[in-house]
Amino acid sequence: MEVLHYSVVFLVIALIAAVFGFGFIASTAAGIAKILFFVFLILFIASFLMGRRAPL
């Protein structure tokens, strides 16, 4: 869940930077937020699939 938290933080930073007109900072923060979101999504799917296995 920590990765999702950082993704939201970078998204908020990107939105605030875009409002104030800092284009480079906004695009960089949005890119980081997108990468972290996809990392979270991959980890979520992997843990969902591993948790559904029958015990040995």
PAPA-668058 format. One record per residue: residue in three letters; x, y, z of N, C-alpha, C, O in turn. Coordinates in steps of 0.2 Angstrom, whole numbers. Example, Ala and Ser with C-alpha at 12.3 -4.5 7.8 and 13.67 -1.06 7.14 Angstrom:
% residues 2
- type, n_px, n_py, n_pz, ca_px, ca_py, ca_pz, c_px, c_py, c_pz, o_px, o_py, o_pz
- ALA, 66, -28, 39, 62, -22, 39, 66, -16, 39, 71, -17, 42
- SER, 64, -11, 35, 68, -5, 36, 64, 0, 39, 67, 6, 40
END
This chain:
% residues 56
- type, n_px, n_py, n_pz, ca_px, ca_py, ca_pz, c_px, c_py, c_pz, o_px, o_py, o_pz
- MET, 4, -6, 0, 0, 0, 0, 4, 6, 0, 2, 12, -2
- GLU, 10, 6, 2, 15, 11, 2, 16, 14, -5, 17, 20, -6
- VAL, 16, 10, -10, 18, 12, -17, 12, 16, -19, 13, 21, -22
- LEU, 6, 14, -17, 0, 18, -19, 0, 25, -16, -2, 30, -19
- HIS, 2, 25, -10, 2, 32, -6, 7, 36, -10, 5, 42, -11
- TYR, 13, 34, -12, 18, 38, -15, 15, 40, -22, 16, 46, -24
- SER, 11, 36, -25, 8, 38, -32, 3, 44, -31, 3, 48, -35
- VAL, -1, 43, -26, -6, 49, -24, -2, 55, -23, -4, 61, -25
- VAL, 3, 55, -19, 7, 61, -17, 10, 64, -23, 10, 70, -24
- PHE, 13, 60, -27, 16, 63, -33, 11, 66, -38, 12, 71, -42
- LEU, 5, 63, -38, -1, 65, -42, -3, 72, -39, -4, 77, -43
- VAL, -3, 73, -33, -5, 79, -30, 0, 85, -31, -2, 90, -33
- ILE, 6, 83, -31, 12, 87, -32, 11, 90, -40, 12, 95, -41
- ALA, 10, 85, -44, 9, 87, -51, 3, 92, -52, 4, 96, -56
- LEU, -2, 90, -49, -8, 95, -50, -7, 102, -47, -8, 107, -50
- ILE, -3, 102, -41, -2, 109, -38, 3, 112, -43, 3, 118, -44
- ALA, 8, 109, -45, 13, 112, -50, 10, 114, -56, 12, 119, -59
- ALA, 5, 111, -59, 2, 113, -65, -2, 119, -64, -2, 123, -68
- VAL, -5, 119, -58, -10, 125, -57, -5, 132, -56, -7, 137, -59
- PHE, 1, 131, -53, 5, 137, -53, 10, 138, -59, 13, 143, -59
- GLY, 9, 134, -64, 13, 135, -70, 20, 132, -71, 23, 134, -75
- PHE, 21, 127, -66, 28, 124, -67, 27, 118, -71, 26, 112, -68
- GLY, 28, 119, -77, 27, 113, -82, 31, 107, -81, 29, 102, -82
- PHE, 38, 109, -81, 43, 103, -80, 42, 99, -74, 42, 93, -74
- ILE, 41, 102, -68, 40, 99, -62, 33, 95, -62, 33, 89, -60
- ALA, 28, 98, -65, 21, 94, -66, 22, 88, -70, 19, 83, -68
- SER, 25, 89, -76, 26, 83, -80, 30, 77, -77, 29, 71, -78
- THR, 36, 79, -74, 40, 74, -70, 36, 71, -65, 36, 65, -64
- ALA, 33, 75, -61, 29, 72, -55, 23, 67, -58, 22, 62, -55
- ALA, 20, 69, -63, 15, 65, -66, 18, 59, -69, 14, 53, -68
- GLY, 23, 59, -72, 27, 53, -74, 29, 48, -69, 28, 42, -69
- ILE, 31, 51, -63, 33, 47, -58, 27, 43, -55, 27, 38, -53
- ALA, 21, 47, -54, 15, 45, -52, 12, 39, -56, 10, 34, -53
- LYS, 13, 40, -62, 10, 35, -67, 14, 28, -66, 12, 23, -66
- ILE, 21, 29, -66, 25, 23, -65, 24, 20, -58, 23, 13, -58
- LEU, 23, 23, -53, 22, 20, -46, 15, 17, -46, 14, 12, -43
- PHE, 10, 20, -50, 3, 17, -50, 4, 10, -54, 0, 5, -51
- PHE, 7, 10, -59, 8, 3, -63, 12, -2, -59, 10, -8, -59
- VAL, 17, 0, -55, 20, -4, -50, 15, -7, -45, 15, -13, -44
- PHE, 11, -2, -42, 6, -5, -37, 1, -10, -41, 0, -15, -38
- LEU, -1, -8, -47, -6, -13, -50, -3, -19, -51, -6, -25, -50
- ILE, 4, -20, -53, 7, -26, -55, 8, -30, -48, 7, -36, -48
- LEU, 10, -27, -43, 11, -30, -36, 4, -32, -33, 3, -38, -30
- PHE, -1, -28, -35, -8, -30, -32, -10, -37, -36, -13, -41, -33
- ILE, -10, -37, -42, -12, -43, -46, -8, -49, -44, -10, -54, -44
- ALA, -1, -48, -43, 3, -54, -41, 1, -56, -34, 1, -62, -34
- SER, 0, -52, -30, -2, -54, -23, -9, -57, -23, -10, -62, -19
- PHE, -13, -55, -27, -20, -58, -28, -20, -65, -31, -23, -69, -28
- LEU, -16, -66, -36, -15, -73, -39, -11, -77, -34, -13, -83, -34
- MET, -6, -75, -30, -3, -79, -26, -7, -81, -20, -6, -87, -17
- GLY, -11, -77, -18, -16, -78, -12, -21, -83, -13, -24, -86, -9
- ARG, -23, -84, -20, -28, -88, -22, -26, -96, -22, -31, -100, -24
- ARG, -20, -97, -22, -18, -104, -23, -20, -108, -17, -21, -106, -11
- ALA, -21, -115, -18, -23, -119, -13, -17, -121, -9, -12, -122, -11
- PRO, -18, -122, -2, -12, -124, 2, -10, -131, 1, -14, -135, -1
- LEU, -4, -132, 2, 0, -138, 0, -1, -143, 6, 1, -149, 5
END
